[in-house]
């Protein structure tokens, strides 16, 4: 685009008026069309993403990711704004805020082999059972798009970091929706961590 001014001769003491005229270049119709198409495509993509729940968590507040570490069990909330709270007559633990988009978790399971190499697998499900012997397990379950951790007995909350619960037992088996995804064996891989994500 170019800007052209009309030259005006001043006459005596009469005020001088300068008129601007806009001259559009030959590419102007193409540029205007491209801008309109870009705006329309952007609006359409935003609409599709909203309808597919890409922005659902941002509007409702995603539940914080949960990391379960090995050795003695550590249940850590990966957010500075959330903490574990006792619920349901002190028989379960829940999160102080947030709601899941779905009841199924995306679960990343990491193990370490005998050579010290880390390996991970991905699973999906709404119930995770962490066995510390053949007959007893702690359970993480999403119901109504909120996580519950049971049982309460033996779970200890960190004195100053309320995002952390510990349980003084080691994991020997992990099940997702009643299907084993990890079993500790002599000489086999050792459990490293679980990461539970809201997807």
ZAFITI-801530 format. One record per residue (C-alpha): residue in one letter; x, y, z. Coordinates in steps of 0.1 Angstrom, whole numbers, padded with zeros to 4 digits, always signed. Layout:
<nodes>
aXYZ
...
</nodes>
This chain:
<nodes>
x+0000+0000+0000
x+0013+0035-0007
x+0003+0069+0008
x-0001+0098-0015
x-0006+0135-0005
x-0022+0161-0028
x-0001+0192-0031
x-0021+0223-0023
x-0009+0258-0030
x-0016+0282-0001
x-0035+0313-0011
x-0030+0344+0011
x-0038+0336+0047
x-0064+0309+0040
x-0059+0277+0061
x-0042+0249+0043
x-0060+0215+0042
x-0042+0184+0034
x-0062+0154+0021
x-0049+0119+0024
x-0059+0093-0001
x-0051+0057+0003
x-0039+0038-0027
x-0042+0001-0025
x-0015-0020-0042
x-0023-0048-0066
x-0018-0074-0038
x-0044-0059-0014
x-0073-0081-0024
x-0052-0112-0019
x-0040-0100+0015
x-0075-0092+0027
x-0088-0125+0015
x-0059-0144+0033
x-0065-0125+0065
x-0102-0134+0064
x-0095-0171+0057
x-0070-0171+0086
x-0094-0157+0110
x-0121-0182+0099
x-0098-0211+0102
x-0086-0200+0137
x-0122-0197+0149
x-0131-0231+0135
x-0100-0248+0151
x-0109-0233+0185
x-0145-0245+0182
x-0134-0280+0174
x-0109-0282+0202
x-0134-0269+0227
x-0160-0295+0216
x-0133-0322+0219
x-0126-0312+0256
x-0091-0299+0249
x-0099-0269+0271
x-0121-0287+0295
x-0095-0289+0323
x-0086-0253+0320
x-0122-0243+0325
x-0130-0268+0353
x-0096-0273+0370
x-0077-0305+0362
x-0070-0328+0391
x-0033-0328+0399
x-0011-0355+0386
x-0002-0382+0412
x+0032-0399+0414
x+0036-0431+0433
x+0073-0439+0441
x+0088-0472+0451
x+0107-0483+0482
x+0083-0473+0509
x+0053-0461+0490
x+0051-0423+0484
x+0019-0407+0470
x+0029-0373+0458
x+0006-0347+0443
x+0025-0328+0416
x+0009-0294+0422
x+0017-0267+0448
x-0019-0258+0452
x-0034-0292+0462
x-0030-0314+0492
x-0043-0347+0505
x-0073-0346+0529
x-0090-0373+0549
x-0125-0381+0537
x-0155-0403+0544
x-0152-0408+0581
x-0114-0410+0579
x-0115-0442+0558
x-0102-0426+0525
x-0080-0398+0513
x-0089-0374+0486
x-0076-0343+0470
x-0084-0308+0483
x-0094-0295+0449
x-0097-0303+0412
x-0118-0327+0391
x-0109-0351+0365
x-0120-0349+0329
x-0127-0387+0329
x-0125-0415+0354
x-0099-0434+0335
x-0063-0424+0343
x-0034-0425+0318
x-0009-0445+0338
x+0029-0445+0331
x+0047-0474+0349
x+0084-0472+0351
x+0107-0501+0362
x+0145-0504+0365
x+0162-0536+0352
x+0192-0554+0367
x+0216-0533+0346
x+0200-0501+0360
x+0182-0491+0328
x+0147-0476+0331
x+0118-0489+0311
x+0082-0476+0309
x+0048-0488+0297
x+0016-0469+0294
x-0018-0482+0306
x-0053-0469+0310
x-0079-0476+0338
x-0098-0462+0367
x-0087-0486+0395
x-0051-0491+0405
x-0043-0517+0432
x-0008-0516+0448
x-0002-0549+0466
x+0023-0551+0494
x+0017-0588+0501
x-0004-0615+0484
x-0037-0604+0501
x-0034-0567+0509
x-0034-0537+0487
x-0038-0499+0487
x-0063-0487+0461
x-0064-0456+0440
x-0098-0452+0423
x-0115-0425+0403
x-0152-0423+0409
x-0173-0393+0399
x-0141-0379+0383
x-0124-0376+0417
x-0096-0397+0431
x-0099-0417+0463
x-0070-0435+0481
x-0077-0463+0505
x-0072-0476+0532
x-0064-0449+0557
x-0047-0471+0583
x-0010-0467+0581
x-0009-0438+0557
x+0011-0409+0571
x+0009-0373+0559
x+0041-0354+0558
x+0043-0329+0586
x+0050-0298+0564
x+0043-0310+0529
x+0006-0318+0528
x+0010-0330+0492
x+0028-0362+0503
x+0015-0394+0519
x+0037-0423+0528
x+0030-0460+0535
x+0058-0481+0551
x+0054-0511+0527
x+0070-0521+0494
x+0050-0528+0463
x+0051-0565+0451
x+0024-0563+0425
x+0004-0537+0406
x-0030-0542+0390
x-0049-0519+0367
x-0086-0527+0365
x-0078-0562+0379
x-0051-0569+0353
x-0015-0573+0366
x+0009-0548+0350
x+0038-0555+0374
x+0049-0584+0395
x+0081-0583+0415
x+0103-0614+0410
x+0138-0624+0421
x+0163-0609+0397
x+0135-0592+0377
x+0129-0554+0372
x+0123-0533+0403
x+0094-0509+0406
x+0105-0473+0401
x+0073-0451+0399
x+0038-0447+0386
x+0025-0415+0372
x-0013-0410+0371
x-0025-0384+0346
x-0059-0369+0339
x-0065-0374+0302
</nodes>
